[in-house]
Amino acid sequence: MITLHDRFTRGMIAGLLAGIPSIAVNQTSYFLHLSSLRYLDFASTMILGSLPKTRGEAWFAFFVLIGFYGVLGSVFALLISVIKSENLVLKSATFGSMVWFLTFAITALYKVPELQRIPLNNAISNLIGATVWGLALGYAFGWLDYKQAKSNKRVFRITPEPARKSEKDIIPPVKPKKIK
């Protein structure tokens, strides 16, 4: 059973949940021909060295991408423990955009042939998807943190605690007076 007691796990689950709207935005822009590269293509190129040629390669790259989202969510959760978690959604959107930038920078630095020349519409579409992932990450992580804090307040016991008297209810003993 997975518990939400540690930040790493909450971050991973938040990253996985945030991947859903991000992939939806990315795939929609691909199917509407607004972009020609998907995150799946980036993952496949990094792992297999080429764009996916078979459905098996595409599914493998997809699951690696989902795992990558989870790991990035954990990294974000650990970063948030170092910096304050105020304005969580703003910080998560910035984190998502920075991941987009670093991904594009790495492919440019290593001169990945399939990703060497990326058209503007692909870059914009992928930036929007990365920002959506960041926003969803912030909301999901905040929600999981709230659920964790709420579950810490509730304590369920199998047997009831013995009744205790409060200190106000305890009457101090009276000293007997001396009789003369």
Contact map, one row per residue, 1 for C-alpha under 8 A:
111000000000000000000000000000000000000000000000000000000000000000000000000000000000000000000000000000000000000000000000000000000000000000000000000000000000000000000000000000000000
111100000000000000000000000000000000000000000000000000000000000000000000000000000000000000000000000000000000000000000000000000000000000000000000000000000000000000000000000000000000
111111001000000000000000000000000000000000000000000000000000000000000000000000000000000000000000000000000000000000000000000000000000000000000000000000000000000000000000000000000000
011111101100000000000000000000000000000000000000000000000000000000000000000000000000000000000000000000000000000000000000000000000000000000000001000100000000000000000000000000000000
001111101100000000000000000000000000000000000000000000000000000000000000000000000000000000000000000000000000000000000000000000000000000000000000000100000000000000000000000000000000
001111111100000000000000000000000000000000000000000000000000000000000000000000000000000000000000000000000000000000000000000000000000000000000000000000000000000000000000000000000000
000111111110000000000000000000000000000000000000000000000000000000000000010011000000000000000000000000000000000000000000000000000000000000000000000000000000000000000000000000000000
000001111111000000000000000000000000000000000000000000000000000000000000011011000000000000000000000000000000000000000000000000000000000000000000000000000000000000000000000000000000
001111111111100000000000000000000000000000000000000000000000000000000000010000000000000000000000000000000000000000000000000000000000000000000000000000000000000000000000000000000000
000111111111110000000000000000000000000000000000000000000000000000000000010010000000000000000000000000000000000000000000000000000000000000001001100000000000000000000000000000000000
000000111111111000000000000000000000000000000000000000000000000000000111111111000000000000000000000000000000000000000000000000000000000000001000000000000000000000000000000000000000
000000011111111100000000000000000000000000000000000000000000000000001111110000000000000000000000000000000000000000000000000000000000000000000000000000000000000000000000000000000000
000000001111111110000000000000000000000000000000000000000000000000000100100000000000000000000000000000000000000000000000000000000000000000000000000000000000000000000000000000000000
000000000111111111000000000000000000000000000000000000000000000000000100100000000000000000000000000000000000000000000000000000000000000011011001000000000000000000000000000000000000
000000000011111111100000000000000000000000000000000000000000000000001111110000000000000000000000000000000000000000000000000000000000000010010000000000000000000000000000000000000000
000000000001111111110000000000000000000000000000000000000000000001101100100000000000000000000000000000000000000000000000000000000000000000000000000000000000000000000000000000000000
000000000000111111110000000000000000000000000000000000000000000000000000000000000000000000000000000000000000000000000000000000000000000110010000000000000000000000000000000000000000
000000000000011111111100000000000000000000000000000000000000000000001000000000000000000000000000000000000000000000000000000000000000111110010000000000000000000000000000000000000000
000000000000001111111110000000000000000000000000000000000000000001001000000000000000000000000000000000000000000000000000000000000000100100000000000000000000000000000000000000000000
000000000000000111111111000000000000000000000000000000000000000000000000000000000000000000000000000000000000000000000000000000000000000000000000000000000000000000000000000000000000
000000000000000001111111100000000000000000000000000000000000000000000000000000000000000000000000000000000000000000000000000000000001100100000000000000000000000000000000000000000000
000000000000000001111111110000000000000000000000000000000000000000000000000000000000000000000000000000000000000000000000000000001101100000000000000000000000000000000000000000000000
000000000000000000111111111000000000001000000000000000000000000000000000000000000000000000000000000000000000000000000000000000001000000000000000000000000000000000000000000000000000
000000000000000000011111111100000000000000000000000000000000000000000000000000000000000000000000000000000000000000000000000000000000000000000000000000000000000000000000000000000000
000000000000000000001111111110000000000000000000000000000000000000000000000000000000000000000000000000000000000000000000000000001000000000000000000000000000000000000000000000000000
000000000000000000000111111111000000011000000000000000000000000000000000000000000000000000000000000000000000000000000000000011001000000000000000000000000000000000000000000000000000
000000000000000000000011111111100000010000000000000000000000000000000000000000000000000000000000000000000000000000000000000000000000000000000000000000000000000000000000000000000000
000000000000000000000001111111110000000000000000000000000000000000000000000000000000000000000000000000000000000000000000000000000000000000000000000000000000000000000000000000000000
000000000000000000000000111111111110000000000000000000000000000000000000000000000000000000000000000000000000000000000000000010000000000000000000000000000000000000000000000000000000
000000000000000000000000011111111111110000000000000000000000000000000000000000000000000000000000000000000000000000000000000000000000000000000000000000000000000000000000000000000000
000000000000000000000000001111111100000000000000000000000000000000000000000000000000000000000000000000000000000000000000000000000000000000000000000000000000000000000000000000000000
000000000000000000000000000111111110000000000000000000000000000000000000000000000000000000000000000000000000000000000000000000000000000000000000000000000000000000000000000000000000
000000000000000000000000000011111111000000000000000000000000000000000000000000000000000000000000000000000000000000000000000000000000000000000000000000000000000000000000000000000000
000000000000000000000000000011111111000000000000000000000000000000000000000000000000000000000000000000000000000000000000110010000000000000000000000000000000000000000000000000000000
000000000000000000000000000011011111110000000000000000000000000000000000000000000000000000000000000000000000000000000000110010000000000000000000000000000000000000000000000000000000
000000000000000000000000000001001111110000000000000000000000000000000000000000000000000000000000000000000000000000000000010000000000000000000000000000000000000000000000000000000000
000000000000000000000000000001000011111111000000000000000000000000000000000000000000000000000000000000000000000000000000010000000000000000000000000000000000000000000000000000000000
000000000000000000000000011001000011111111000000000000000000000000000000000000000000000000000000000000000000000000000000000001000000000000000000000000000000000000000000000000000000
000000000000000000000010010000000000111111100000000000000000000010000000000000000000000000000000000000000000000000000000000001000000000000000000000000000000000000000000000000000000
000000000000000000000000000000000000111111110000000000000100110010000000000000000000000000000000000000000000000000000000000000000000000000000000000000000000000000000000000000000000
000000000000000000000000000000000000111111111000001100000100100000000000000000000000000000000000000000000000000000000000000000000000000000000000000000000000000000000000000000000000
000000000000000000000000000000000000111111111100001000000000000000000000000000000000000000000000000000000000000000100000000000000000000000000000000000000000000000000000000000000000
000000000000000000000000000000000000001111111110000000000000110110000000000000000000000000000000000000000000000000000000000000000000000000000000000000000000000000000000000000000000
000000000000000000000000000000000000000111111111111100001100100000000000000000000000000000000000000000000000000000000000000000000000000000000000000000000000000000000000000000000000
000000000000000000000000000000000000000011111111111100000000000000000000000000000000000000000000000000000000000001000000000000000000000000000000000000000000000000000000000000000000
000000000000000000000000000000000000000001111111110000000000000000000000000000000000000000000000000000000000000000000000000000000000000000000000000000000000000000000000000000000000
000000000000000000000000000000000000000000111111100000000000100000000000000000000000000000000000000000000000000000000000000000000000000000000000000000000000000000000000000000000000
000000000000000000000000000000000000000000011111111100000000000000000000000000000000000000000000000000000000000000000000000000000000000000000000000000000000000000000000000000000000
000000000000000000000000000000000000000000011111111000000000000000000000000000000000000000000000000000000000000000000000000000000000000000000000000000000000000000000000000000000000
000000000000000000000000000000000000000000011101111100000000000000000000000000000000000000000000000000000000000001000000000000000000000000000000000000000000000000000000000000000000
000000000000000000000000000000000000000011011001111110000000000000000000000000000000000000000000000000000000000001000000000000000000000000000000000000000000000000000000000000000000
000000000000000000000000000000000000000010011001011111101100100000000000000000000000000000000000000000000000000000000000000000000000000000000000000000000000000000000000000000000000
000000000000000000000000000000000000000000000000001111101100000000000000000000000000000000000000000000000000000000000000000000000000000000000000000000000000000000000000000000000000
000000000000000000000000000000000000000000000000000111111100000000000000000000000000000000000000000000000000000000000000000000000000000000000000000000000000000000000000000000000000
000000000000000000000000000000000000000000000000000111111110000000000000000000000000000000000000000000000000000000000000000000000000000000000000000000000000000000000000000000000000
000000000000000000000000000000000000000000000000000001111111000000000000000000000000000000000000000000000000000000000000000000000000000000000000000000000000000000000000000000000000
000000000000000000000000000000000000000000010000000111111111100000000000000000000000000000000000000000000000000000000000000000000000000000000000000000000000000000000000000000000000
000000000000000000000000000000000000000110010000000111111111110000000000000000000000000000000000000000000000000000000000000000000000000000000000000000000000000000000000000000000000
000000000000000000000000000000000000000000000000000000111111111000000000000000000000000000000000000000000000000000000000000000000000000000000000000000000000000000000000000000000000
000000000000000000000000000000000000000000000000000000011111111100000000000000000000000000000000000000000000000000000000000000000000000000000000000000000000000000000000000000000000
000000000000000000000000000000000000000110110010000100001111111110000000000000000000000000000000000000000000000000000000000000000000000000000000000000000000000000000000000000000000
000000000000000000000000000000000000000100100000000000000111111111000000000000000000000000000000000000000000000000000000000000000000000000000000000000000000000000000000000000000000
000000000000000000000000000000000000000000000000000000000011111111100000000000000000000000000000000000000000000000000000000000000000000000000000000000000000000000000000000000000000
000000000000000000000000000000000000000000100000000000000001111111110000000000000000000000000000000000000000000000000000000000000000000000000000000000000000000000000000000000000000
000000000000000000000000000000000000001100100000000000000000111111111000000000000000000000000000000000000000000000000000000000000000000000000000000000000000000000000000000000000000
000000000000000100100000000000000000000000000000000000000000011111111100000000000000000000000000000000000000000000000000000000000000000000000000000000000000000000000000000000000000
000000000000000100000000000000000000000000000000000000000000001111111110000000000000000000000000000000000000000000000000000000000000000000000000000000000000000000000000000000000000
000000000000000000000000000000000000000000000000000000000000000111111111000000000000000000000000000000000000000000000000000000000000000000000000000000000000000000000000000000000000
000000000001001101100000000000000000000000000000000000000000000011111111100000000000000000000000000000000000000000000000000000000000000000000000000000000000000000000000000000000000
000000000011111100000000000000000000000000000000000000000000000001111111110000000000000000000000000000000000000000000000000000000000000000000000000000000000000000000000000000000000
000000000011001000000000000000000000000000000000000000000000000000111111111000000000000000000000000000000000000000000000000000000000000000000000000000000000000000000000000000000000
000000000011001000000000000000000000000000000000000000000000000000011111111100000000000000000000000000000000000000000000000000000000000000000000000000000000000000000000000000000000
000000000011111100000000000000000000000000000000000000000000000000001111111110000000000000000000000000000000000000000000000000000000000010000000000000000000000000000000000000000000
000000111111001000000000000000000000000000000000000000000000000000000111111111000000000000000000000000000000000000000000000000000000000000000000000000000000000000000000000000000000
000000010010000000000000000000000000000000000000000000000000000000000011111111100000000000000000000000000000000000000000000000000000000000000000000000000000000000000000000000000000
000000000010000000000000000000000000000000000000000000000000000000000001111111110000000000010010000000000000000000000000000000000000000000000000000000000000000000000000000000000000
000000110110000000000000000000000000000000000000000000000000000000000000111111111000000000000000000000000000000000000000000000000000000000001000000000000000000000000000000000000000
000000110010000000000000000000000000000000000000000000000000000000000000011111111100000000000000000000000000000000000000000000000000000000000000000000000000000000000000000000000000
000000000000000000000000000000000000000000000000000000000000000000000000001111111110000000000000000000000000000000000000000000000000000000000000000000000000000000000000000000000000
000000000000000000000000000000000000000000000000000000000000000000000000000111111111100000000000000000000000000000000000000000000000000000000000000000000000000000000000000000000000
000000000000000000000000000000000000000000000000000000000000000000000000000011111111100000000000000000000000000000000000000000000000000000000000000000000000000000000000000000000000
000000000000000000000000000000000000000000000000000000000000000000000000000001111111000000000000000000000000000000000000000000000000000000000000000000000000000000000000000000000000
000000000000000000000000000000000000000000000000000000000000000000000000000000111111100000000000000000000000000000000000000000000000000000000000000000000000000000000000000000000000
000000000000000000000000000000000000000000000000000000000000000000000000000000011111110000000000000000000000000000000000000000000000000000000000000000000000000000000000000000000000
000000000000000000000000000000000000000000000000000000000000000000000000000000011011111100000000000000000000000000000000000000000000000000000000000000000000000000000000000000000000
000000000000000000000000000000000000000000000000000000000000000000000000000000000001111100000000000000000000000000000000000000000000000000000000000000000000000000000000000000000000
000000000000000000000000000000000000000000000000000000000000000000000000000000000000111111100000000000000000000000000000000000000000000000000000000000000000000000000000000000000000
000000000000000000000000000000000000000000000000000000000000000000000000000000000000111111110000000000000000000000000000000000000000000001100100000000000000000000000000000000000000
000000000000000000000000000000000000000000000000000000000000000000000000000000000000001111111000000000000000000000000000000000000000011011100000000000000000000000000000000000000000
000000000000000000000000000000000000000000000000000000000000000000000000000000000000001111111100000000000000000000000000000000000000001001000000000000000000000000000000000000000000
000000000000000000000000000000000000000000000000000000000000000000000000000000000000001111111110000000000000000000000000000000000000000001000000000000000000000000000000000000000000
000000000000000000000000000000000000000000000000000000000000000000000000000100000000000111111111000000000000000000000000000000000000011011000000000000000000000000000000000000000000
000000000000000000000000000000000000000000000000000000000000000000000000000000000000000011111111100000000000000000000000000000000011111011000000000000000000000000000000000000000000
000000000000000000000000000000000000000000000000000000000000000000000000000000000000000001111111110000000000000000000000000000000010010000000000000000000000000000000000000000000000
000000000000000000000000000000000000000000000000000000000000000000000000000100000000000000111111111000000000000000000000000000000000010000000000000000000000000000000000000000000000
000000000000000000000000000000000000000000000000000000000000000000000000000000000000000000011111111100000000000000000000000000000111111000000000000000000000000000000000000000000000
000000000000000000000000000000000000000000000000000000000000000000000000000000000000000000001111111110000000000000000000000000100110010000000000000000000000000000000000000000000000
000000000000000000000000000000000000000000000000000000000000000000000000000000000000000000000111111111000000000000000000000000000000000000000000000000000000000000000000000000000000
000000000000000000000000000000000000000000000000000000000000000000000000000000000000000000000011111111100000000000000000000000000100000000000000000000000000000000000000000000000000
000000000000000000000000000000000000000000000000000000000000000000000000000000000000000000000001111111110000000000000000000001100100000000000000000000000000000000000000000000000000
000000000000000000000000000000000000000000000000000000000000000000000000000000000000000000000000111111111000000000000000000000000000000000000000000000000000000000000000000000000000
000000000000000000000000000000000000000000000000000000000000000000000000000000000000000000000000011111111100000000000000000000000000000000000000000000000000000000000000000000000000
000000000000000000000000000000000000000000000000000000000000000000000000000000000000000000000000001111111110000000000000000000000000000000000000000000000000000000000000000000000000
000000000000000000000000000000000000000000000000000000000000000000000000000000000000000000000000000111111111000000000000000000000000000000000000000000000000000000000000000000000000
000000000000000000000000000000000000000000000000000000000000000000000000000000000000000000000000000011111111100000000000000000000000000000000000000000000000000000000000000000000000
000000000000000000000000000000000000000000000000000000000000000000000000000000000000000000000000000001111111110000000000000000000000000000000000000000000000000000000000000000000000
000000000000000000000000000000000000000000000000000000000000000000000000000000000000000000000000000000111111111100110000000000000000000000000000000000000000000000000000000000000000
000000000000000000000000000000000000000000000000000000000000000000000000000000000000000000000000000000011111111100110000000000000000000000000000000000000000000000000000000000000000
000000000000000000000000000000000000000000000000000000000000000000000000000000000000000000000000000000001111111000000000000000000000000000000000000000000000000000000000000000000000
000000000000000000000000000000000000000000000000000000000000000000000000000000000000000000000000000000000111111100000000000000000000000000000000000000000000000000000000000000000000
000000000000000000000000000000000000000000000000000000000000000000000000000000000000000000000000000000000011111110110000000000000000000000000000000000000000000000000000000000000000
000000000000000000000000000000000000000000000000000000000000000000000000000000000000000000000000000000000011011111110000000000000000000000000000000000000000000000000000000000000000
000000000000000000000000000000000000000000000000000000000000000000000000000000000000000000000000000000000000001111110000000000000000000000000000000000000000000000000000000000000000
000000000000000000000000000000000000000000001000011000000000000000000000000000000000000000000000000000000000000111111000000000000000000000000000000000000000000000000000000000000000
000000000000000000000000000000000000000001000000000000000000000000000000000000000000000000000000000000000011001111111100000000000000000000000000000000000000000000000000000000000000
000000000000000000000000000000000000000000000000000000000000000000000000000000000000000000000000000000000011001111111100000000000000000000000000000000000000000000000000000000000000
000000000000000000000000000000000000000000000000000000000000000000000000000000000000000000000000000000000000000001111110000000000000000000000000000000000000000000000000000000000000
000000000000000000000000000000000000000000000000000000000000000000000000000000000000000000000000000000000000000000111111011000000000000000000000000000000000000000000000000000000000
000000000000000000000000000000000000000000000000000000000000000000000000000000000000000000000000000000000000000000001111111000000000000000000000000000000000000000000000000000000000
000000000000000000000000000000000000000000000000000000000000000000000000000000000000000000000000000000000000000000000111111100000000000000000000000000000000000000000000000000000000
000000000000000000000000000000000110000000000000000000000000000000000000000000000000000000000000000000000000000000000011111110000000000000000000000000000000000000000000000000000000
000000000000000000000000000000000111100000000000000000000000000000000000000000000000000000000000000000000000000000000111111111000000000000000000000000000000000000000000000000000000
000000000000000000000000000000000000000000000000000000000000000000000000000000000000000000000000000000000000000000000111111111100000000000000000000000000000000000000000000000000000
000000000000000000000000000000000000000000000000000000000000000000000000000000000000000000000000000000000000000000000001111111110000000000000000000000000000000000000000000000000000
000000000000000000000000010010000110000000000000000000000000000000000000000000000000000000000000000000000000000000000000111111111000000000000000000000000000000000000000000000000000
000000000000000000000000010000000000011000000000000000000000000000000000000000000000000000000000000100000000000000000000011111111100000000000000000000000000000000000000000000000000
000000000000000000000000000000000000000000000000000000000000000000000000000000000000000000000000100100000000000000000000001111111110000000000000000000000000000000000000000000000000
000000000000000000000000000000000000000000000000000000000000000000000000000000000000000000000000000000000000000000000000000111111111000000000000000000000000000000000000000000000000
000000000000000000000110110000000000000000000000000000000000000000000000000000000000000000000000000000000000000000000000000011111111100000000000000000000000000000000000000000000000
000000000000000000000100000000000000000000000000000000000000000000000000000000000000000000000001101100000000000000000000000001111111110000000000000000000000000000000000000000000000
000000000000000000000000000000000000000000000000000000000000000000000000000000000000000000001101100000000000000000000000000000111111111000000000000000000000000000000000000000000000
000000000000000000001100000000000000000000000000000000000000000000000000000000000000000000001001000000000000000000000000000000011111111100000000000000000000000000000000000000000000
000000000000000001101100000000000000000000000000000000000000000000000000000000000000000000001001000000000000000000000000000000001111111110000000000000000000000000000000000000000000
000000000000000001000000000000000000000000000000000000000000000000000000000000000000000010011111100000000000000000000000000000000111111111000000000000000000000000000000000000000000
000000000000000001000000000000000000000000000000000000000000000000000000000000000000000011011001000000000000000000000000000000000011111111100000000000000000000000000000000000000000
000000000000000011101000000000000000000000000000000000000000000000000000000000000000000000000000000000000000000000000000000000000001111111110000000000000000000000000000000000000000
000000000000011011000000000000000000000000000000000000000000000000000000100000000000000010011000000000000000000000000000000000000000111111111000000000000000000000000000000000000000
000000000000010000000000000000000000000000000000000000000000000000000000000000000000000111111000000000000000000000000000000000000000011111111100000000000000000000000000000000000000
000000000000000000000000000000000000000000000000000000000000000000000000000000000000000110000000000000000000000000000000000000000000001111111110000000000000000000000000000000000000
000000000000011011000000000000000000000000000000000000000000000000000000000000000000000000000000000000000000000000000000000000000000000111111111000000000000000000000000000000000000
000000000110010000000000000000000000000000000000000000000000000000000000000010000000000000000000000000000000000000000000000000000000000011111111100000000000000000000000000000000000
000000000000000000000000000000000000000000000000000000000000000000000000000000000000000100000000000000000000000000000000000000000000000001111111110000000000000000000000000000000000
000000000000000000000000000000000000000000000000000000000000000000000000000000000000000000000000000000000000000000000000000000000000000000111111111000000000000000000000000000000000
000100000100010000000000000000000000000000000000000000000000000000000000000000000000000000000000000000000000000000000000000000000000000000011111111100000000000000000000000000000000
000000000100000000000000000000000000000000000000000000000000000000000000000000000000000000000000000000000000000000000000000000000000000000001111111110000000000000000000000000000000
000000000000000000000000000000000000000000000000000000000000000000000000000000000000000000000000000000000000000000000000000000000000000000000111111111000000000000000000000000000000
000000000000000000000000000000000000000000000000000000000000000000000000000000000000000000000000000000000000000000000000000000000000000000000011111111100000000000000000000000000000
000110000000000000000000000000000000000000000000000000000000000000000000000000000000000000000000000000000000000000000000000000000000000000000001111111110000000000000000000000000000
000000000000000000000000000000000000000000000000000000000000000000000000000000000000000000000000000000000000000000000000000000000000000000000000111111111000000000000000000000000000
000000000000000000000000000000000000000000000000000000000000000000000000000000000000000000000000000000000000000000000000000000000000000000000000011111111100000000000000000000000000
000000000000000000000000000000000000000000000000000000000000000000000000000000000000000000000000000000000000000000000000000000000000000000000000001111111110000000000000000000000000
000000000000000000000000000000000000000000000000000000000000000000000000000000000000000000000000000000000000000000000000000000000000000000000000000111111110000000000000000000000000
000000000000000000000000000000000000000000000000000000000000000000000000000000000000000000000000000000000000000000000000000000000000000000000000000011111110000000000000000000000000
000000000000000000000000000000000000000000000000000000000000000000000000000000000000000000000000000000000000000000000000000000000000000000000000000001111111000000000000000000000000
000000000000000000000000000000000000000000000000000000000000000000000000000000000000000000000000000000000000000000000000000000000000000000000000000000111111100000000000000000000000
000000000000000000000000000000000000000000000000000000000000000000000000000000000000000000000000000000000000000000000000000000000000000000000000000000000111110000000000000000000000
000000000000000000000000000000000000000000000000000000000000000000000000000000000000000000000000000000000000000000000000000000000000000000000000000000000011111100000000000000000000
000000000000000000000000000000000000000000000000000000000000000000000000000000000000000000000000000000000000000000000000000000000000000000000000000000000001111100000000000000000000
000000000000000000000000000000000000000000000000000000000000000000000000000000000000000000000000000000000000000000000000000000000000000000000000000000000000111110000000000000000000
000000000000000000000000000000000000000000000000000000000000000000000000000000000000000000000000000000000000000000000000000000000000000000000000000000000000111111000000000000000000
000000000000000000000000000000000000000000000000000000000000000000000000000000000000000000000000000000000000000000000000000000000000000000000000000000000000001111100000000000000000
000000000000000000000000000000000000000000000000000000000000000000000000000000000000000000000000000000000000000000000000000000000000000000000000000000000000000111110000000000000000
000000000000000000000000000000000000000000000000000000000000000000000000000000000000000000000000000000000000000000000000000000000000000000000000000000000000000011111000000000000000
000000000000000000000000000000000000000000000000000000000000000000000000000000000000000000000000000000000000000000000000000000000000000000000000000000000000000001111100000000000000
000000000000000000000000000000000000000000000000000000000000000000000000000000000000000000000000000000000000000000000000000000000000000000000000000000000000000000111110110000000000
000000000000000000000000000000000000000000000000000000000000000000000000000000000000000000000000000000000000000000000000000000000000000000000000000000000000000000011111110000000000
000000000000000000000000000000000000000000000000000000000000000000000000000000000000000000000000000000000000000000000000000000000000000000000000000000000000000000001111110000000000
000000000000000000000000000000000000000000000000000000000000000000000000000000000000000000000000000000000000000000000000000000000000000000000000000000000000000000000111111000000000
000000000000000000000000000000000000000000000000000000000000000000000000000000000000000000000000000000000000000000000000000000000000000000000000000000000000000000001111111000000000
000000000000000000000000000000000000000000000000000000000000000000000000000000000000000000000000000000000000000000000000000000000000000000000000000000000000000000001111111100000000
000000000000000000000000000000000000000000000000000000000000000000000000000000000000000000000000000000000000000000000000000000000000000000000000000000000000000000000001111110000000
000000000000000000000000000000000000000000000000000000000000000000000000000000000000000000000000000000000000000000000000000000000000000000000000000000000000000000000000011111000000
000000000000000000000000000000000000000000000000000000000000000000000000000000000000000000000000000000000000000000000000000000000000000000000000000000000000000000000000001111100000
000000000000000000000000000000000000000000000000000000000000000000000000000000000000000000000000000000000000000000000000000000000000000000000000000000000000000000000000000111110000
000000000000000000000000000000000000000000000000000000000000000000000000000000000000000000000000000000000000000000000000000000000000000000000000000000000000000000000000000011111000
000000000000000000000000000000000000000000000000000000000000000000000000000000000000000000000000000000000000000000000000000000000000000000000000000000000000000000000000000001111100
000000000000000000000000000000000000000000000000000000000000000000000000000000000000000000000000000000000000000000000000000000000000000000000000000000000000000000000000000000111110
000000000000000000000000000000000000000000000000000000000000000000000000000000000000000000000000000000000000000000000000000000000000000000000000000000000000000000000000000000011111
000000000000000000000000000000000000000000000000000000000000000000000000000000000000000000000000000000000000000000000000000000000000000000000000000000000000000000000000000000001111
000000000000000000000000000000000000000000000000000000000000000000000000000000000000000000000000000000000000000000000000000000000000000000000000000000000000000000000000000000000111
